[in-house]
Every structure is written in structure tokens, then in C-alpha cells.
């Protein structure tokens, strides 16, 4: 039996976790967008609240991309290790699956971030984009 690449397994686990966690982070980001809109519309609220909520919004966006990008990087390193190892390591299909899952999550998140940006600009809403 050939030795198995642990990086490939880690990449697959991270990509599956990204599939589960990223929608929750995206929802939290969209709720934070409503918080920014609510706080910024009240003139009695200080500007620091709006700035803090915008920082939270940007932090959630970066955090939602961190996990699938990390999984994609680990999967590419696992594929490289499998390809260049002196003994024959198994795990190439696992690392390929992790790469595909992570890339899919990144694409969907990028589309979601575009929707959040257009919603913040007032172009899109739940009814569609105008």
C-alpha cells in the first residue's frame, strides 16, 4: 500500500468546511450590511459606529474568502508533493477534488460579494437588480 498525502486530506477537509461555513459568513455579512445602512441613516449616531460596522463588513468578507483560498493553496501543494515525491504518494484525486470544491466556493463567494457591493450601492435588492 502506498503512503497517503496528508496535505490532500487536510485540503479536502478544509474545502468541505468552507462549503458549510461560508454561507453562514455570507449571511452574517449581509446582515451587517443592513446594520451599516441602519446606523448610517440615523444622523444622531456618530460616524465611528458606521466606520466600525464597515470594518466588520470588510472583515467578514475577507474571513469568508480565507478558508477556501487556504484549502486551494494546500491542495495545490499536495498535488505538487504527490507529483514530485521520490516514493509514490497517493492522494492526487483527493487534492484535485479539494481544488475543484474550493474553486467553486470562491466563484460563488465572488458572485455573492458582487451582489453585496451592488446592494450597498442601491443597485440590487432581493427583488433583483435594476
C-alpha positions as CSV (number, residue, x, y, z in Angstrom):
1,X,0.0,0.0,0.0
2,X,1.3,3.4,-1.0
3,X,1.7,6.2,1.6
4,X,-1.0,8.8,1.6
5,X,-0.6,12.5,1.3
6,X,-1.9,14.1,4.5
7,X,-2.0,17.5,2.8
8,X,-4.5,16.3,0.3
9,X,-6.8,15.1,3.2
10,X,-6.4,18.4,5.0
11,X,-7.2,20.3,1.9
12,X,-10.3,18.2,1.3
13,X,-11.5,18.7,4.9
14,X,-10.9,22.5,4.7
15,X,-12.8,22.7,1.4
16,X,-15.8,20.8,2.8
17,X,-15.7,23.0,5.9
18,X,-15.6,26.1,3.6
19,X,-18.8,24.8,1.9
20,X,-20.5,24.6,5.2
21,X,-19.1,27.8,6.9
22,X,-19.0,30.3,4.0
23,X,-22.8,30.6,3.6
24,X,-23.1,31.4,7.3
25,X,-20.4,34.1,7.0
26,X,-22.0,35.5,3.9
27,X,-25.4,35.7,5.7
28,X,-23.7,37.5,8.6
29,X,-22.1,39.9,6.1
30,X,-25.4,40.6,4.5
31,X,-27.0,41.3,7.9
32,X,-24.0,43.6,8.8
33,X,-24.8,45.4,5.6
34,X,-28.3,46.2,6.9
35,X,-26.7,47.3,10.1
36,X,-24.5,49.7,8.3
37,X,-27.5,51.1,6.4
38,X,-29.5,51.5,9.6
39,X,-26.7,53.1,11.6
40,X,-25.6,55.4,8.8
41,X,-29.1,56.6,8.1
42,X,-29.6,57.9,11.6
43,X,-27.9,61.3,11.9
44,X,-27.7,61.1,15.7
45,X,-25.3,58.1,15.5
46,X,-21.6,59.0,15.5
47,X,-19.6,58.3,12.4
48,X,-17.4,55.9,14.4
49,X,-20.3,53.4,14.6
50,X,-20.6,53.5,10.8
51,X,-16.9,53.1,10.4
52,X,-16.8,50.2,12.9
53,X,-19.7,48.4,11.1
54,X,-18.0,48.9,7.7
55,X,-14.8,47.4,9.2
56,X,-16.8,44.4,10.4
57,X,-18.4,44.1,7.0
58,X,-15.0,44.0,5.3
59,X,-13.6,41.7,7.9
60,X,-16.4,39.2,7.3
61,X,-15.8,39.4,3.5
62,X,-12.1,38.7,4.0
63,X,-12.8,35.9,6.5
64,X,-15.2,34.2,4.2
65,X,-12.5,34.0,1.4
66,X,-9.7,32.9,3.8
67,X,-10.8,29.3,4.2
68,X,-11.4,28.3,0.6
69,X,-8.2,30.1,-0.6
70,X,-6.3,28.3,2.1
71,X,-7.8,25.0,1.0
72,X,-6.9,25.7,-2.6
73,X,-3.3,26.5,-1.7
74,X,-2.9,23.4,0.4
75,X,-4.5,21.3,-2.4
76,X,-2.0,22.7,-5.0
77,X,0.9,22.0,-2.6
78,X,-0.4,18.4,-2.1
79,X,-0.6,17.9,-5.9
80,X,2.9,19.1,-6.2
81,X,4.1,16.8,-3.4
82,X,2.4,13.8,-4.9
83,X,3.9,14.6,-8.3
84,X,7.4,15.2,-7.1
85,X,7.8,12.8,-4.2
86,X,10.6,10.2,-4.5
87,X,8.2,7.4,-3.3
88,X,4.9,7.2,-4.9
89,X,2.3,9.0,-2.8
90,X,-1.4,8.6,-3.2
91,X,-3.8,11.5,-2.9
92,X,-3.9,13.1,-6.2
93,X,-7.6,12.6,-6.8
94,X,-8.3,13.9,-3.3
95,X,-6.3,17.0,-3.8
96,X,-8.0,17.6,-7.2
97,X,-11.4,17.2,-5.6
98,X,-10.4,19.7,-2.9
99,X,-9.2,22.2,-5.6
100,X,-12.5,21.9,-7.5
101,X,-14.6,22.3,-4.4
102,X,-12.5,25.3,-3.2
103,X,-12.6,27.0,-6.6
104,X,-16.4,26.6,-6.7
105,X,-16.8,28.1,-3.3
106,X,-14.5,31.0,-4.3
107,X,-16.5,31.7,-7.5
108,X,-19.8,31.6,-5.6
109,X,-18.5,33.9,-2.9
110,X,-17.2,36.3,-5.5
111,X,-20.6,36.5,-7.1
112,X,-22.1,36.9,-3.7
113,X,-19.7,39.7,-2.9
114,X,-20.6,41.4,-6.1
115,X,-24.3,41.2,-5.0
116,X,-23.4,42.7,-1.6
117,X,-21.5,45.6,-3.3
118,X,-24.4,46.3,-5.7
119,X,-26.8,46.1,-2.8
120,X,-24.7,48.6,-0.8
121,X,-24.8,50.9,-3.9
122,X,-28.5,50.6,-4.1
123,X,-28.5,48.8,-7.5
124,X,-29.6,45.4,-6.3
125,X,-32.1,44.1,-3.8
126,X,-33.9,40.8,-3.1
127,X,-36.3,41.7,-5.9
128,X,-33.4,41.8,-8.4
129,X,-31.1,44.3,-9.9
130,X,-32.3,47.5,-11.6
